């Protein structure tokens, strides 16, 4: 009995330290890439597209969050973690419009699966460590341990929280975040606190409108990415040429001035919609299109940061039409679009509270629930099943 707990303690320590350290290394690399990127680096897009299509059949190149959700006891490879890290870095170097959370979640999940195999734990316990690893990755990359904990608990099945994994998820989320912050000194973006206007029936009507608006954006985004992925995959050309063409398509798109702000992560624009003088409504549709195109064509990365940007800019743009505080609109859009498409409502509540203060917690929860339903059954994680007791959306 003692050996089992010693084994669990070792897995927890190794996994939290490794995940927190890799998240810090990953964020440091993204910061360096953003500061050094030159316009000429965009010409590397065709070469990177070719590389991804060459390695696409390798088992370690096929690891993704959907696999972890579909099979909590998935077998992984030690090569997968460095590949995920480097592939996302290189995607950002050449300007692909992808995010970062997917990389952190996959690294945490891959490490937990690898350690579980090495320590020969049972399949049931391996699934617990897998959720804890995803929680640790999310928490460390965004500096939000509570949201990270519930992300791992919620993401497996819409409407069901995996309570047996709670202690592992919360312990590793806080531990990995501590390692990232206090061992490696990682600095996260500091967002302003947001405050509520007077609450009335009109206030709730406006919240409902915001939820419907973001749900429509989420539906457009997921459908567009799926269509691009499906259509491009069926093109009757050789895979190598398909990879080069993918890079050329993005390269040509980024030559159009309206898409210049959508190159790479675009993290320098995260705080823009929180200004009372916000004027950047055109960014949301261009970022949506370039992100759907980048991921649909096969470039590597997450979707959280692009969806944070799309949601916050789109919602803040509503301030010109509805009498609502711009920072509050931005905070709701930032939180609810991503968490609505990830189908994780409690994560949305906690993410908004950790980043923007707890005053508007019910706004994040209410709007996220609307986005979950009105964006369709399938979100960014295609294999998520729905709990039987939940009302199903009228369309996929």
N, C-alpha and C positions, 0 to 999 in steps of 0.2 A: 504493500500500500504506500509506504514511504517513497519507494522508487518511482511510482506513478506521479506523485506530486513533485518530486525532484525533476522528473522529465518535463512536466508541465511548466514548472518554473523556468527551466532552461529555455524551452521553446518561447515562452513569453518574453524573457529578457533578450534573447537573440533576435526575435522577430521585431520587437519594438525598437531596439537600438538600430538594427539594420534598416528598417523602414523609415525611421526618422532621419537617419543619416543619408539614405538615398534620396529622400524628398528634398533635403537641404542641398545636396549635390545637384539635383535636377533643377531646383529653383535658381541656384547660383549660375548654372550653365545657361538658363534662359535669360537671366539678367545680363550676362556677358554678351550673349548673342544679340539681344535687343540693342545694346549700346554700341556694338561694333558693326551691325549689319550695313552692307553697302548695296546700292541698287544693282550693281553688276552680279551680285550673288543670286539674283533671280534666274540667271541663265543656267544655274545648276538644277532647276526644276526638271527638265527632260531627263537628265542623267539619274536623278534620284527616282523618278518614275520608273525608269528602266530597272534600277536596282531592286525596287520593291516588287516588281513583277517577276524578276529572276528568282528571288528567294521566297515567293509567296507560297510555294508548295511545301516548304520546310515546316515541320511540326512546331518548332520554336518560334516561327514567324506568324503562326496562326493563333497564338494565344490572345484572347480578348475577354472583356468583362462578361460578354454573353455566355462564354464557355463556363466561367465560374458560377454564373447564376443557374445555368441549365444543369450542371453536374458539380455539386459541391465537393465531390471526391475526384475531380479531374486530375489526370497525371500530367505533370509538367516537366520542364527541362531547365537545368541551371543556365543554359545559354539564353533562355527567354528574357530574363531580367535585364542583362546588359543590352540585349537587342532592343527591347522596348525603350530603354533610356536613350540609347544612341539614335535610334530611328526617329524619335520625337525631336531630339535636339536638331538632327539634320533637317527634318521637315521644317522646323522654325528657321534654321539658317538660310534656307533657300526661299522662305517667305510663305509657305503653305499656311492657310488660315485654319489652324487647328488649336486645340486647347491643351490642358495639362493634367486635369483630374484623372482622365482615363489612364494615363501613364502611371500616376501614383497608385491608383487602385489596382492596376494590373501588377505592378511591382510588389505591392503588399500581398496580394492574393497569390502570386507566383511563389514568393518567398515562403509563405505559410504552407502552401502545398508541398514545396520541396522539403522543408523542415519536418513536416508531418510524415513524409515518406521515410526520411532518414531516421527519425525517432520511432517509426513503426507504430503509430497510434491507430486506433480503430477508425473505420470510415465515419462513424457518428462524430467522433471527436475531431477528425480532420475537417469536417464541414464547419464545426465551430471555429477552428483556427482560421479557416479560409475567410469567414465573415469578419473575424477579428483583424485579419491582415488587411482586408479592404477598408475597414474602419480606420485602422492606423494610417494607411496611405492618404485617405481623404482628410483626416484630421491634421496630419503633418503638412500637407501641401497648402491648406487654406488657413491653418491656425485656429480651427474650430473643432475642439475635441467632442463636444456634446453632439453637434451635427454629424461628425464623423462616426461616432458610436451608433447613432440611429440609422445612418445610411447603411451600414453593414447589417443591421437588424431588419430593415424594411425592404431592401432592394431585391430580395429573393422572390417574394410573392406579393403582388399588390393587395393591400388590405390585411396582411398578416405580419405580425412582429415575431421574430424568432427569439422568444424570451430565453430559451436555454443558452443562447450565446451572449446574453447581456453582460455578464461579469467579465468575460474575455474581451468583448468589444470595448467596453468602457475603460477597462484597465489598459489595453493596448493603445486606444485612441489618446488617452491622456499621457501615457508613457512616451509614445512616438512624438507627440507634440512637444513634450518637455525636452526630449533629445534634440529636436530640430531647433527649438528656441534657445535653450540654455547650454547645450553642448556646442552647437555649431553657430549660434548667434543669428539665426535666420530672421529677417525682417519682413513682415507682411504689410500690405497696404492698410492704412488706418482710414476707416470710413467715418463720416460724420454721424452723430446721433440724429435720429429723426423723431419728430413730434406729431401728435395727432391734432387735427382740427376738431371743432365741436361735433360730437356724434349724434346723428339724427337719422331719420328714415332716408333722407336724401344721401347721406353719407354711405349707407349700406347699398343704395341703388348704384352709386358711383363705383363702389367696390365690385359689385356684380358686373358692371359694364367693363371694368378693367380686367376681371377674370375672363369674360367672354372674348375680349380683345386679345389677350395673351394666349388664350386657348386656340384662337384662329391662327395666330402667328406660329404656335407650336405645331399645329396640324400642317400648315404650309411647309414648315421646315422639315418635319419627318417625311412627308410625302415627297418633297423635292429631293432629299438625299436618297430615298429608296428608288425613285425613278431614275436618277442619274446612275446609281450603282447597277440597277437592273439593265438599263439600256446600254450602258458602256460595256458591261460584262458580255453582252450578246453581239458586240461588233465582230464581224467576220474578218478579223486581222490577227496576225501573230501576237502572242503575249508581249514579246520584246517591243514590237512597234506600238502596241497598246500603251505600254508604260511610257515610252517617249512622247507619244501623242498626249497623254495625260499632263505631262509637264509642259508641253507646248501650249495646251489650252489655258492653263493657269498663267503661264508667262504672257500670253497675249492679253488675257483679261487684265492683268496688273499693269499693262501699259496704258490703260484707260484711266484718266486722272481721278474719276469719281471712286475708283476702287483702291486708290493709293493708301488710304487709312486702314484698309482691311488686310494689308500684308502682315503675315506673321500673327503673333498672339494679340497685338493691339492693346496690351495691358496699360499703356500710357494714357488710354482714354477711359479707364475704369472710373475715375472720379468726376469726369466731365458732366454727366447728367445730374449730379447732385448740386450743381450751381443754380441759384435762382435766376441767372441770366442764360440758362441753357439754350443753345441754338445749334442742334446737330441732328435733327430728325432723320436726315438722309443717310446717316451712318447705319442704322438698323437694317434696312433692306439690303444694302450692299454687303454688310458683314454676314447676313443670313445666307445670301447667295454664294459668296465665296467659301464659307464654311461648309455648306452642303456640297458644293462642287469639289472642294479639297478632299473631304472624307469619302464622297461618292466615287472619286477617281482613284482612291486607294492610298492616299497619304496618311501617315500615322500621327495620332494625337488624340486628345480628349475633346469633349464638347462643352464642358462647364464654363470656362472663361468666355468663349464666344457667345454662349447663351446668356451668361451674366450681362455681357455687353449689349447684346441684341435686346434682351428684356428691359434693361434699365433705360436704354436710349429710346426704345419704342414707347414705354410707359411714360417717361418724362416728356415725350413729345405731345402727350395728351393734355398737358397743362395749359396749352393754348386754347383748348376746347372745353375743358371742365375745370371748375374752380376747385383745385386740389393742390396742396403743396408739392412743388416739384421734387424736393428731396424724398418725400414719402413715396411719390409715384416711382421714382428711380429705385428705391429700396425694395418696393413690392415687385417691380419688374425683374430686378436683379435676382431676387430669391425665388420667385414663384414660377418663372418660365422654366428654369433648369429643373427644379425639384418637381414641378408638374410633369415634365417629360420623363423624369426618372421615376415617377410614380411613388414619391417618398414624401408624404405630407408632413410628418413630424420632423423630418430632416429640414424641411422648408421653414417650419416654425422656429426651430433651434438655430438654423443658419442665419436667418434674419435677426434673431434676438442677439446672437453672439457678435454679429458684424455691425448692427445699427442700433442696438439697445432694445430692451424688452417692451417698450411702450406700445408698439404696434404688432405684438405677437399674433393676435387674432386676425389681423389683416393678412399676414403671410400665410396663415393656415387656411383661411377662407378662400383666398384667391388661388392658392396652390391646389386646393380640392377642385375648384372650377376648371383649372387648366388640366388637371388629371382627366376629368370626364370629357371636356369638350375638345381636347386635342386628339381623341381617339383611343382605341384600345392599345395600340402599339406606340410605345414611346421610343426613347433612344436605346433602350435595352429590349431587343425584339422578342426575346424568349421569356419574358416575365409572364407567368400565369396570373390570373385574377382569382381572388378568393370567391367561393361559390355564392356567398351571401351578398356580394356587392352588385349593384345595378350595372349592367354592361353598357358602354357607350353605344350609340346607334350605328357606329361605323368603326372600322378598324383603323 
